Protein backbone atom coordinates (compact mmCIF):
# COMPACT_ATOMS: atom_id res chain seq x y z
CA UNK A 1 0.00 0.00 0.00
CA UNK A 2 1.34 3.45 -0.88
CA UNK A 3 1.74 6.68 1.12
CA UNK A 4 1.71 5.01 4.52
CA UNK A 5 -1.79 3.66 4.13
CA UNK A 6 -1.23 0.91 6.71
CA UNK A 7 -0.90 3.63 9.32
CA UNK A 8 -3.98 5.38 7.93
CA UNK A 9 -5.91 2.12 8.08
CA UNK A 10 -4.95 1.57 11.73
CA UNK A 11 -6.04 5.07 12.67
CA UNK A 12 -9.37 4.70 10.89
CA UNK A 13 -10.08 1.34 12.46
CA UNK A 14 -9.39 2.82 15.89
CA UNK A 15 -11.83 5.60 15.01
CA UNK A 16 -14.52 3.10 14.07
CA UNK A 17 -14.50 3.89 10.33
CA UNK A 18 -15.86 1.17 8.02
CA UNK A 19 -13.25 0.27 5.43
CA UNK A 20 -14.03 -3.35 4.55
CA UNK A 21 -15.75 -4.18 1.26
CA UNK A 22 -19.30 -5.45 1.28
CA UNK A 23 -20.16 -8.96 0.33
CA UNK A 24 -21.24 -8.68 -3.28
CA UNK A 25 -24.96 -8.08 -3.66
CA UNK A 26 -26.79 -10.65 -5.70
CA UNK A 27 -27.22 -10.41 -9.46
CA UNK A 28 -30.96 -10.58 -8.88
CA UNK A 29 -30.76 -7.56 -6.57
CA UNK A 30 -29.04 -5.46 -9.22
CA UNK A 31 -31.40 -6.60 -11.96
CA UNK A 32 -34.32 -5.61 -9.72
CA UNK A 33 -32.65 -2.24 -9.00
CA UNK A 34 -32.37 -1.04 -12.60
CA UNK A 35 -34.07 -1.74 -15.91
CA UNK A 36 -31.29 -1.45 -18.53
CA UNK A 37 -30.34 -4.67 -20.31
CA UNK A 38 -29.87 -3.69 -23.97
CA UNK A 39 -28.81 -0.72 -26.07
CA UNK A 40 -32.46 0.03 -26.66
CA UNK A 41 -33.09 0.11 -22.91
CA UNK A 42 -30.19 2.55 -22.47
CA UNK A 43 -31.60 4.86 -25.14
CA UNK A 44 -35.06 4.73 -23.55
CA UNK A 45 -33.65 5.41 -20.07
CA UNK A 46 -31.66 8.36 -21.43
CA UNK A 47 -34.77 9.85 -23.02
CA UNK A 48 -36.65 9.51 -19.73
CA UNK A 49 -33.79 11.11 -17.80
CA UNK A 50 -33.56 14.03 -20.22
CA UNK A 51 -37.28 14.60 -19.70
CA UNK A 52 -36.77 14.40 -15.91
CA UNK A 53 -33.93 16.94 -16.01
CA UNK A 54 -35.25 19.45 -18.55
CA UNK A 55 -38.96 18.76 -18.92
CA UNK A 56 -38.28 18.49 -22.64
CA UNK A 57 -35.37 18.00 -25.04
CA UNK A 58 -31.75 18.82 -24.25
CA UNK A 59 -30.81 22.48 -24.79
CA UNK A 60 -29.58 23.36 -28.26
CA UNK A 61 -29.11 27.08 -27.61
CA UNK A 62 -25.83 28.95 -27.35
CA UNK A 63 -24.51 30.92 -24.35
CA UNK A 64 -25.78 34.38 -23.49
CA UNK A 65 -22.30 35.87 -23.75
CA UNK A 66 -18.77 34.83 -24.69
CA UNK A 67 -15.81 37.20 -24.29
CA UNK A 68 -12.03 37.06 -23.82
CA UNK A 69 -10.80 37.53 -20.27
CA UNK A 70 -7.67 37.30 -18.15
CA UNK A 71 -7.34 35.65 -14.76
CA UNK A 72 -4.43 35.51 -12.32
CA UNK A 73 -5.24 31.85 -11.66
CA UNK A 74 -4.15 31.01 -15.21
CA UNK A 75 -1.85 33.91 -16.11
CA UNK A 76 -0.18 32.36 -19.16
CA UNK A 77 -3.30 31.07 -20.88
CA UNK A 78 -5.80 32.60 -23.29
CA UNK A 79 -9.28 32.39 -21.75
CA UNK A 80 -12.81 32.84 -23.04
CA UNK A 81 -15.44 33.52 -20.39
CA UNK A 82 -18.80 31.94 -21.15
CA UNK A 83 -22.03 33.19 -19.54
CA UNK A 84 -25.09 30.95 -19.34
CA UNK A 85 -28.38 32.16 -17.86
CA UNK A 86 -30.71 29.39 -16.75
CA UNK A 87 -33.84 31.25 -15.72
CA UNK A 88 -32.64 33.58 -12.96
CA UNK A 89 -29.40 31.71 -12.18
CA UNK A 90 -26.26 32.80 -14.01
CA UNK A 91 -23.27 30.49 -14.47
CA UNK A 92 -19.81 31.49 -15.66
CA UNK A 93 -17.45 29.03 -17.30
CA UNK A 94 -13.94 29.40 -18.67
CA UNK A 95 -12.63 27.87 -21.87
CA UNK A 96 -8.90 27.84 -21.14
CA UNK A 97 -6.39 27.25 -23.94
CA UNK A 98 -3.13 25.35 -23.40
CA UNK A 99 0.15 26.63 -24.83
CA UNK A 100 0.16 23.67 -27.25
CA UNK A 101 -3.20 22.01 -27.94
CA UNK A 102 -3.59 18.30 -28.74
CA UNK A 103 -7.13 18.82 -30.08
CA UNK A 104 -8.91 17.20 -27.10
CA UNK A 105 -11.42 18.95 -24.82
CA UNK A 106 -11.28 18.28 -21.07
CA UNK A 107 -14.34 19.44 -19.12
CA UNK A 108 -13.59 20.11 -15.44
CA UNK A 109 -16.33 20.56 -12.83
CA UNK A 110 -15.60 21.72 -9.28
CA UNK A 111 -17.69 20.54 -6.33
CA UNK A 112 -19.51 22.20 -3.45
CA UNK A 113 -16.28 23.61 -2.04
CA UNK A 114 -16.51 26.56 -4.39
CA UNK A 115 -14.68 28.32 -7.19
CA UNK A 116 -12.87 26.21 -9.82
CA UNK A 117 -10.23 28.97 -10.12
CA UNK A 118 -8.95 28.29 -6.62
CA UNK A 119 -10.07 24.82 -5.57
CA UNK A 120 -9.66 23.25 -9.02
CA UNK A 121 -6.59 25.16 -10.10
CA UNK A 122 -4.04 22.35 -9.70
CA UNK A 123 -6.15 19.86 -11.64
CA UNK A 124 -6.90 22.36 -14.40
CA UNK A 125 -3.23 23.31 -14.74
CA UNK A 126 -2.34 19.61 -14.96
CA UNK A 127 -4.87 19.13 -17.75
CA UNK A 128 -3.54 22.18 -19.59
CA UNK A 129 0.06 21.03 -19.26
CA UNK A 130 -0.98 17.73 -20.84
CA UNK A 131 -2.13 19.70 -23.89
CA UNK A 132 -5.89 19.64 -23.30
CA UNK A 133 -8.20 22.57 -23.83
CA UNK A 134 -10.17 22.93 -20.56
CA UNK A 135 -13.80 23.96 -20.17
CA UNK A 136 -14.16 24.70 -16.44
CA UNK A 137 -17.25 25.10 -14.26
CA UNK A 138 -18.32 25.66 -10.68
CA UNK A 139 -21.58 24.25 -9.36
CA UNK A 140 -24.67 26.50 -9.50
CA UNK A 141 -24.62 29.21 -6.82
CA UNK A 142 -20.90 28.63 -6.15
CA UNK A 143 -17.81 30.56 -7.18
CA UNK A 144 -18.56 33.37 -9.64
CA UNK A 145 -22.07 32.05 -10.24
CA UNK A 146 -25.09 34.05 -9.14
CA UNK A 147 -28.50 33.17 -7.74
CA UNK A 148 -31.64 34.92 -6.45
CA UNK A 149 -31.88 33.05 -3.13
CA UNK A 150 -31.05 34.04 0.43
CA UNK A 151 -28.52 31.19 0.75
CA UNK A 152 -26.27 29.26 -1.60
CA UNK A 153 -27.71 25.89 -0.56
CA UNK A 154 -28.95 23.79 -3.45
CA UNK A 155 -32.04 22.86 -1.44
CA UNK A 156 -33.29 26.33 -2.45
CA UNK A 157 -34.02 24.73 -5.83
CA UNK A 158 -36.68 22.45 -4.33
CA UNK A 159 -39.38 24.93 -5.37
CA UNK A 160 -38.37 24.69 -9.05
CA UNK A 161 -40.18 22.31 -11.38
CA UNK A 162 -36.97 20.87 -12.88
CA UNK A 163 -34.21 21.48 -10.30
CA UNK A 164 -31.58 19.30 -11.99
CA UNK A 165 -31.59 21.45 -15.12
CA UNK A 166 -29.64 24.14 -13.25
CA UNK A 167 -26.72 21.71 -12.95
CA UNK A 168 -26.78 20.26 -16.47
CA UNK A 169 -27.85 23.26 -18.54
CA UNK A 170 -24.68 25.40 -18.15
CA UNK A 171 -22.43 22.51 -19.17
CA UNK A 172 -24.46 21.56 -22.23
CA UNK A 173 -25.01 25.12 -23.42
CA UNK A 174 -21.32 25.99 -23.07
CA UNK A 175 -20.43 22.75 -24.86
CA UNK A 176 -22.82 23.69 -27.67
CA UNK A 177 -20.73 26.81 -28.27
CA UNK A 178 -17.39 25.02 -27.93
CA UNK A 179 -18.51 22.39 -30.45
CA UNK A 180 -19.68 25.08 -32.86
CA UNK A 181 -16.37 26.96 -32.53
CA UNK A 182 -13.78 24.18 -32.40
CA UNK A 183 -13.45 20.65 -33.75
CA UNK A 184 -12.87 17.89 -31.17
CA UNK A 185 -11.92 14.28 -31.90
CA UNK A 186 -12.51 13.50 -28.21
CA UNK A 187 -14.12 15.06 -25.14
CA UNK A 188 -13.77 13.83 -21.59
CA UNK A 189 -15.12 15.14 -18.29
CA UNK A 190 -13.56 15.18 -14.81
CA UNK A 191 -15.31 16.33 -11.65
CA UNK A 192 -14.70 16.29 -7.92
CA UNK A 193 -17.39 15.58 -5.31
CA UNK A 194 -20.50 17.54 -6.37
CA UNK A 195 -18.71 18.26 -9.63
CA UNK A 196 -18.24 14.52 -9.99
CA UNK A 197 -21.95 14.04 -9.38
CA UNK A 198 -22.53 16.56 -12.19
CA UNK A 199 -20.11 14.55 -14.32
CA UNK A 200 -22.21 11.41 -13.72
CA UNK A 201 -25.40 13.27 -14.67
CA UNK A 202 -24.05 15.00 -17.79
CA UNK A 203 -22.20 11.94 -19.12
CA UNK A 204 -25.36 9.88 -18.75
CA UNK A 205 -27.54 12.15 -20.87
CA UNK A 206 -25.05 13.77 -23.26
CA UNK A 207 -23.43 11.32 -25.68
CA UNK A 208 -20.81 13.89 -26.66
CA UNK A 209 -18.85 12.98 -23.51
CA UNK A 210 -16.60 10.16 -24.69
CA UNK A 211 -15.19 9.37 -21.25
CA UNK A 212 -16.09 10.51 -17.73
CA UNK A 213 -14.06 10.49 -14.52
CA UNK A 214 -16.20 11.31 -11.47
CA UNK A 215 -13.97 11.53 -8.38
CA UNK A 216 -15.37 10.92 -4.86
CA UNK A 217 -18.76 11.61 -6.34
CA UNK A 218 -21.61 9.14 -5.95
CA UNK A 219 -22.94 5.79 -4.85
CA UNK A 220 -26.18 4.04 -5.76
CA UNK A 221 -28.98 4.78 -3.31
CA UNK A 222 -28.79 1.36 -1.64
CA UNK A 223 -25.23 2.09 -0.46
CA UNK A 224 -26.17 5.58 0.66
CA UNK A 225 -29.12 4.23 2.64
CA UNK A 226 -27.03 1.52 4.27
CA UNK A 227 -24.27 3.82 5.47
CA UNK A 228 -26.28 6.92 6.26
CA UNK A 229 -24.68 9.25 3.72
CA UNK A 230 -27.72 10.75 2.03
CA UNK A 231 -25.88 13.54 0.26
CA UNK A 232 -27.01 16.95 -0.90
CA UNK A 233 -30.43 17.83 -2.22
CA UNK A 234 -29.62 17.18 -5.88
CA UNK A 235 -28.04 13.83 -5.02
CA UNK A 236 -31.09 12.67 -3.10
CA UNK A 237 -33.56 13.46 -5.88
CA UNK A 238 -31.51 11.73 -8.58
CA UNK A 239 -33.65 8.70 -9.48
CA UNK A 240 -31.33 5.78 -10.32
CA UNK A 241 -27.55 5.91 -10.20
CA UNK A 242 -26.97 2.42 -11.60
CA UNK A 243 -28.84 3.45 -14.72
CA UNK A 244 -26.86 6.70 -14.97
CA UNK A 245 -23.60 4.74 -14.78
CA UNK A 246 -24.72 2.46 -17.58
CA UNK A 247 -26.00 5.33 -19.72
CA UNK A 248 -22.57 7.00 -19.38
CA UNK A 249 -20.99 3.98 -21.08
CA UNK A 250 -23.50 3.84 -23.96
CA UNK A 251 -22.89 3.64 -26.84
CA UNK A 252 -19.27 2.48 -26.67
CA UNK A 253 -18.25 5.11 -24.13
CA UNK A 254 -16.31 4.94 -20.86
CA UNK A 255 -16.80 5.80 -17.21
CA UNK A 256 -13.99 5.41 -14.68
CA UNK A 257 -15.19 6.14 -11.15
CA UNK A 258 -12.45 7.22 -8.75
CA UNK A 259 -12.65 6.84 -4.96
CA UNK A 260 -10.23 7.87 -2.23
CA UNK A 261 -10.02 4.81 0.00
CA UNK A 262 -9.96 6.69 3.32
CA UNK A 263 -11.82 9.81 2.21
CA UNK A 264 -12.35 12.15 5.17
CA UNK A 265 -15.61 13.44 3.69
CA UNK A 266 -17.60 10.82 1.88
CA UNK A 267 -17.59 7.79 -0.42
CA UNK A 268 -14.58 6.27 1.34
CA UNK A 269 -13.90 2.57 1.78
CA UNK A 270 -14.13 -0.18 -0.78
CA UNK A 271 -17.91 -0.29 -1.03
CA UNK A 272 -18.04 0.75 -4.68
CA UNK A 273 -16.62 -2.64 -5.66
CA UNK A 274 -20.02 -4.06 -4.71
CA UNK A 275 -21.63 -2.89 -7.97
CA UNK A 276 -18.49 -2.92 -10.14
CA UNK A 277 -18.75 -6.43 -11.67
CA UNK A 278 -22.44 -6.09 -12.51
CA UNK A 279 -22.15 -2.61 -14.04
CA UNK A 280 -19.04 -3.54 -16.01
CA UNK A 281 -20.71 -6.66 -17.40
CA UNK A 282 -23.81 -4.75 -18.50
CA UNK A 283 -21.70 -2.02 -20.13
CA UNK A 284 -19.85 -4.63 -22.15
CA UNK A 285 -23.14 -5.51 -23.84
CA UNK A 286 -22.76 -2.41 -26.06
CA UNK A 287 -18.93 -2.23 -26.09
CA UNK A 288 -18.91 0.25 -23.24
CA UNK A 289 -16.40 0.27 -20.43
CA UNK A 290 -17.05 0.78 -16.72
CA UNK A 291 -14.12 0.85 -14.32
CA UNK A 292 -13.34 1.74 -10.72
CA UNK A 293 -10.02 3.32 -9.78
CA UNK A 294 -9.22 3.23 -6.06
CA UNK A 295 -6.73 5.78 -4.75
CA UNK A 296 -5.40 3.53 -1.99
CA UNK A 297 -4.19 5.38 1.08
CA UNK A 298 -5.65 8.77 0.15
CA UNK A 299 -7.42 10.40 3.11
CA UNK A 300 -8.39 13.77 1.64
CA UNK A 301 -11.47 14.66 -0.40
CA UNK A 302 -9.42 15.70 -3.42
CA UNK A 303 -8.22 14.82 -6.89
CA UNK A 304 -4.73 13.69 -5.91
CA UNK A 305 -1.63 13.89 -8.08
CA UNK A 306 -1.86 10.10 -8.38
CA UNK A 307 -5.47 10.23 -9.61
CA UNK A 308 -4.79 13.01 -12.10
CA UNK A 309 -1.78 11.08 -13.39
CA UNK A 310 -3.90 7.97 -13.88
CA UNK A 311 -6.58 9.92 -15.75
CA UNK A 312 -4.00 11.55 -18.01
CA UNK A 313 -2.41 8.18 -18.69
CA UNK A 314 -5.77 6.66 -19.60
CA UNK A 315 -6.41 9.55 -21.97
CA UNK A 316 -2.92 9.28 -23.42
CA UNK A 317 -3.38 5.58 -24.16
CA UNK A 318 -6.88 6.18 -25.48
CA UNK A 319 -10.05 4.12 -25.30
CA UNK A 320 -9.73 0.43 -24.55
CA UNK A 321 -11.71 -1.76 -26.94
C-alpha positions as CSV (number, residue, x, y, z in Angstrom):
1,X,0.0,0.0,0.0
2,X,1.3,3.4,-0.9
3,X,1.7,6.7,1.1
4,X,1.7,5.0,4.5
5,X,-1.8,3.7,4.1
6,X,-1.2,0.9,6.7
7,X,-0.9,3.6,9.3
8,X,-4.0,5.4,7.9
9,X,-5.9,2.1,8.1
10,X,-4.9,1.6,11.7
11,X,-6.0,5.1,12.7
12,X,-9.4,4.7,10.9
13,X,-10.1,1.3,12.5
14,X,-9.4,2.8,15.9
15,X,-11.8,5.6,15.0
16,X,-14.5,3.1,14.1
17,X,-14.5,3.9,10.3
18,X,-15.9,1.2,8.0
19,X,-13.2,0.3,5.4
20,X,-14.0,-3.3,4.6
21,X,-15.8,-4.2,1.3
22,X,-19.3,-5.4,1.3
23,X,-20.2,-9.0,0.3
24,X,-21.2,-8.7,-3.3
25,X,-25.0,-8.1,-3.7
26,X,-26.8,-10.7,-5.7
27,X,-27.2,-10.4,-9.5
28,X,-31.0,-10.6,-8.9
29,X,-30.8,-7.6,-6.6
30,X,-29.0,-5.5,-9.2
31,X,-31.4,-6.6,-12.0
32,X,-34.3,-5.6,-9.7
33,X,-32.6,-2.2,-9.0
34,X,-32.4,-1.0,-12.6
35,X,-34.1,-1.7,-15.9
36,X,-31.3,-1.4,-18.5
37,X,-30.3,-4.7,-20.3
38,X,-29.9,-3.7,-24.0
39,X,-28.8,-0.7,-26.1
40,X,-32.5,0.0,-26.7
41,X,-33.1,0.1,-22.9
42,X,-30.2,2.6,-22.5
43,X,-31.6,4.9,-25.1
44,X,-35.1,4.7,-23.5
45,X,-33.7,5.4,-20.1
46,X,-31.7,8.4,-21.4
47,X,-34.8,9.8,-23.0
48,X,-36.6,9.5,-19.7
49,X,-33.8,11.1,-17.8
50,X,-33.6,14.0,-20.2
51,X,-37.3,14.6,-19.7
52,X,-36.8,14.4,-15.9
53,X,-33.9,16.9,-16.0
54,X,-35.2,19.4,-18.5
55,X,-39.0,18.8,-18.9
56,X,-38.3,18.5,-22.6
57,X,-35.4,18.0,-25.0
58,X,-31.8,18.8,-24.2
59,X,-30.8,22.5,-24.8
60,X,-29.6,23.4,-28.3
61,X,-29.1,27.1,-27.6
62,X,-25.8,28.9,-27.4
63,X,-24.5,30.9,-24.3
64,X,-25.8,34.4,-23.5
65,X,-22.3,35.9,-23.8
66,X,-18.8,34.8,-24.7
67,X,-15.8,37.2,-24.3
68,X,-12.0,37.1,-23.8
69,X,-10.8,37.5,-20.3
70,X,-7.7,37.3,-18.1
71,X,-7.3,35.6,-14.8
72,X,-4.4,35.5,-12.3
73,X,-5.2,31.9,-11.7
74,X,-4.1,31.0,-15.2
75,X,-1.8,33.9,-16.1
76,X,-0.2,32.4,-19.2
77,X,-3.3,31.1,-20.9
78,X,-5.8,32.6,-23.3
79,X,-9.3,32.4,-21.8
80,X,-12.8,32.8,-23.0
81,X,-15.4,33.5,-20.4
82,X,-18.8,31.9,-21.1
83,X,-22.0,33.2,-19.5
84,X,-25.1,31.0,-19.3
85,X,-28.4,32.2,-17.9
86,X,-30.7,29.4,-16.8
87,X,-33.8,31.3,-15.7
88,X,-32.6,33.6,-13.0
89,X,-29.4,31.7,-12.2
90,X,-26.3,32.8,-14.0
91,X,-23.3,30.5,-14.5
92,X,-19.8,31.5,-15.7
93,X,-17.4,29.0,-17.3
94,X,-13.9,29.4,-18.7
95,X,-12.6,27.9,-21.9
96,X,-8.9,27.8,-21.1
97,X,-6.4,27.2,-23.9
98,X,-3.1,25.3,-23.4
99,X,0.1,26.6,-24.8
100,X,0.2,23.7,-27.2
101,X,-3.2,22.0,-27.9
102,X,-3.6,18.3,-28.7
103,X,-7.1,18.8,-30.1
104,X,-8.9,17.2,-27.1
105,X,-11.4,19.0,-24.8
106,X,-11.3,18.3,-21.1
107,X,-14.3,19.4,-19.1
108,X,-13.6,20.1,-15.4
109,X,-16.3,20.6,-12.8
110,X,-15.6,21.7,-9.3
111,X,-17.7,20.5,-6.3
112,X,-19.5,22.2,-3.5
113,X,-16.3,23.6,-2.0
114,X,-16.5,26.6,-4.4
115,X,-14.7,28.3,-7.2
116,X,-12.9,26.2,-9.8
117,X,-10.2,29.0,-10.1
118,X,-9.0,28.3,-6.6
119,X,-10.1,24.8,-5.6
120,X,-9.7,23.2,-9.0
121,X,-6.6,25.2,-10.1
122,X,-4.0,22.3,-9.7
123,X,-6.1,19.9,-11.6
124,X,-6.9,22.4,-14.4
125,X,-3.2,23.3,-14.7
126,X,-2.3,19.6,-15.0
127,X,-4.9,19.1,-17.8
128,X,-3.5,22.2,-19.6
129,X,0.1,21.0,-19.3
130,X,-1.0,17.7,-20.8
131,X,-2.1,19.7,-23.9
132,X,-5.9,19.6,-23.3
133,X,-8.2,22.6,-23.8
134,X,-10.2,22.9,-20.6
135,X,-13.8,24.0,-20.2
136,X,-14.2,24.7,-16.4
137,X,-17.2,25.1,-14.3
138,X,-18.3,25.7,-10.7
139,X,-21.6,24.3,-9.4
140,X,-24.7,26.5,-9.5
141,X,-24.6,29.2,-6.8
142,X,-20.9,28.6,-6.1
143,X,-17.8,30.6,-7.2
144,X,-18.6,33.4,-9.6
145,X,-22.1,32.0,-10.2
146,X,-25.1,34.0,-9.1
147,X,-28.5,33.2,-7.7
148,X,-31.6,34.9,-6.4
149,X,-31.9,33.0,-3.1
150,X,-31.0,34.0,0.4
151,X,-28.5,31.2,0.8
152,X,-26.3,29.3,-1.6
153,X,-27.7,25.9,-0.6
154,X,-29.0,23.8,-3.4
155,X,-32.0,22.9,-1.4
156,X,-33.3,26.3,-2.5
157,X,-34.0,24.7,-5.8
158,X,-36.7,22.5,-4.3
159,X,-39.4,24.9,-5.4
160,X,-38.4,24.7,-9.1
161,X,-40.2,22.3,-11.4
162,X,-37.0,20.9,-12.9
163,X,-34.2,21.5,-10.3
164,X,-31.6,19.3,-12.0
165,X,-31.6,21.4,-15.1
166,X,-29.6,24.1,-13.3
167,X,-26.7,21.7,-12.9
168,X,-26.8,20.3,-16.5
169,X,-27.8,23.3,-18.5
170,X,-24.7,25.4,-18.2
171,X,-22.4,22.5,-19.2
172,X,-24.5,21.6,-22.2
173,X,-25.0,25.1,-23.4
174,X,-21.3,26.0,-23.1
175,X,-20.4,22.7,-24.9
176,X,-22.8,23.7,-27.7
177,X,-20.7,26.8,-28.3
178,X,-17.4,25.0,-27.9
179,X,-18.5,22.4,-30.4
180,X,-19.7,25.1,-32.9
181,X,-16.4,27.0,-32.5
182,X,-13.8,24.2,-32.4
183,X,-13.5,20.6,-33.7
184,X,-12.9,17.9,-31.2
185,X,-11.9,14.3,-31.9
186,X,-12.5,13.5,-28.2
187,X,-14.1,15.1,-25.1
188,X,-13.8,13.8,-21.6
189,X,-15.1,15.1,-18.3
190,X,-13.6,15.2,-14.8
191,X,-15.3,16.3,-11.7
192,X,-14.7,16.3,-7.9
193,X,-17.4,15.6,-5.3
194,X,-20.5,17.5,-6.4
195,X,-18.7,18.3,-9.6
196,X,-18.2,14.5,-10.0
197,X,-21.9,14.0,-9.4
198,X,-22.5,16.6,-12.2
199,X,-20.1,14.5,-14.3
200,X,-22.2,11.4,-13.7
201,X,-25.4,13.3,-14.7
202,X,-24.0,15.0,-17.8
203,X,-22.2,11.9,-19.1
204,X,-25.4,9.9,-18.8
205,X,-27.5,12.2,-20.9
206,X,-25.1,13.8,-23.3
207,X,-23.4,11.3,-25.7
208,X,-20.8,13.9,-26.7
209,X,-18.9,13.0,-23.5
210,X,-16.6,10.2,-24.7
211,X,-15.2,9.4,-21.2
212,X,-16.1,10.5,-17.7
213,X,-14.1,10.5,-14.5
214,X,-16.2,11.3,-11.5
215,X,-14.0,11.5,-8.4
216,X,-15.4,10.9,-4.9
217,X,-18.8,11.6,-6.3
218,X,-21.6,9.1,-6.0
219,X,-22.9,5.8,-4.9
220,X,-26.2,4.0,-5.8
221,X,-29.0,4.8,-3.3
222,X,-28.8,1.4,-1.6
223,X,-25.2,2.1,-0.5
224,X,-26.2,5.6,0.7
225,X,-29.1,4.2,2.6
226,X,-27.0,1.5,4.3
227,X,-24.3,3.8,5.5
228,X,-26.3,6.9,6.3
229,X,-24.7,9.3,3.7
230,X,-27.7,10.7,2.0
231,X,-25.9,13.5,0.3
232,X,-27.0,16.9,-0.9
233,X,-30.4,17.8,-2.2
234,X,-29.6,17.2,-5.9
235,X,-28.0,13.8,-5.0
236,X,-31.1,12.7,-3.1
237,X,-33.6,13.5,-5.9
238,X,-31.5,11.7,-8.6
239,X,-33.6,8.7,-9.5
240,X,-31.3,5.8,-10.3
241,X,-27.5,5.9,-10.2
242,X,-27.0,2.4,-11.6
243,X,-28.8,3.4,-14.7
244,X,-26.9,6.7,-15.0
245,X,-23.6,4.7,-14.8
246,X,-24.7,2.5,-17.6
247,X,-26.0,5.3,-19.7
248,X,-22.6,7.0,-19.4
249,X,-21.0,4.0,-21.1
250,X,-23.5,3.8,-24.0
251,X,-22.9,3.6,-26.8
252,X,-19.3,2.5,-26.7
253,X,-18.2,5.1,-24.1
254,X,-16.3,4.9,-20.9
255,X,-16.8,5.8,-17.2
256,X,-14.0,5.4,-14.7
257,X,-15.2,6.1,-11.1
258,X,-12.4,7.2,-8.7
259,X,-12.6,6.8,-5.0
260,X,-10.2,7.9,-2.2
261,X,-10.0,4.8,0.0
262,X,-10.0,6.7,3.3
263,X,-11.8,9.8,2.2
264,X,-12.4,12.2,5.2
265,X,-15.6,13.4,3.7
266,X,-17.6,10.8,1.9
267,X,-17.6,7.8,-0.4
268,X,-14.6,6.3,1.3
269,X,-13.9,2.6,1.8
270,X,-14.1,-0.2,-0.8
271,X,-17.9,-0.3,-1.0
272,X,-18.0,0.7,-4.7
273,X,-16.6,-2.6,-5.7
274,X,-20.0,-4.1,-4.7
275,X,-21.6,-2.9,-8.0
276,X,-18.5,-2.9,-10.1
277,X,-18.8,-6.4,-11.7
278,X,-22.4,-6.1,-12.5
279,X,-22.1,-2.6,-14.0
280,X,-19.0,-3.5,-16.0
281,X,-20.7,-6.7,-17.4
282,X,-23.8,-4.8,-18.5
283,X,-21.7,-2.0,-20.1
284,X,-19.8,-4.6,-22.2
285,X,-23.1,-5.5,-23.8
286,X,-22.8,-2.4,-26.1
287,X,-18.9,-2.2,-26.1
288,X,-18.9,0.3,-23.2
289,X,-16.4,0.3,-20.4
290,X,-17.0,0.8,-16.7
291,X,-14.1,0.9,-14.3
292,X,-13.3,1.7,-10.7
293,X,-10.0,3.3,-9.8
294,X,-9.2,3.2,-6.1
295,X,-6.7,5.8,-4.7
296,X,-5.4,3.5,-2.0
297,X,-4.2,5.4,1.1
298,X,-5.6,8.8,0.2
299,X,-7.4,10.4,3.1
300,X,-8.4,13.8,1.6
301,X,-11.5,14.7,-0.4
302,X,-9.4,15.7,-3.4
303,X,-8.2,14.8,-6.9
304,X,-4.7,13.7,-5.9
305,X,-1.6,13.9,-8.1
306,X,-1.9,10.1,-8.4
307,X,-5.5,10.2,-9.6
308,X,-4.8,13.0,-12.1
309,X,-1.8,11.1,-13.4
310,X,-3.9,8.0,-13.9
311,X,-6.6,9.9,-15.7
312,X,-4.0,11.5,-18.0
313,X,-2.4,8.2,-18.7
314,X,-5.8,6.7,-19.6
315,X,-6.4,9.5,-22.0
316,X,-2.9,9.3,-23.4
317,X,-3.4,5.6,-24.2
318,X,-6.9,6.2,-25.5
319,X,-10.1,4.1,-25.3
320,X,-9.7,0.4,-24.5
321,X,-11.7,-1.8,-26.9
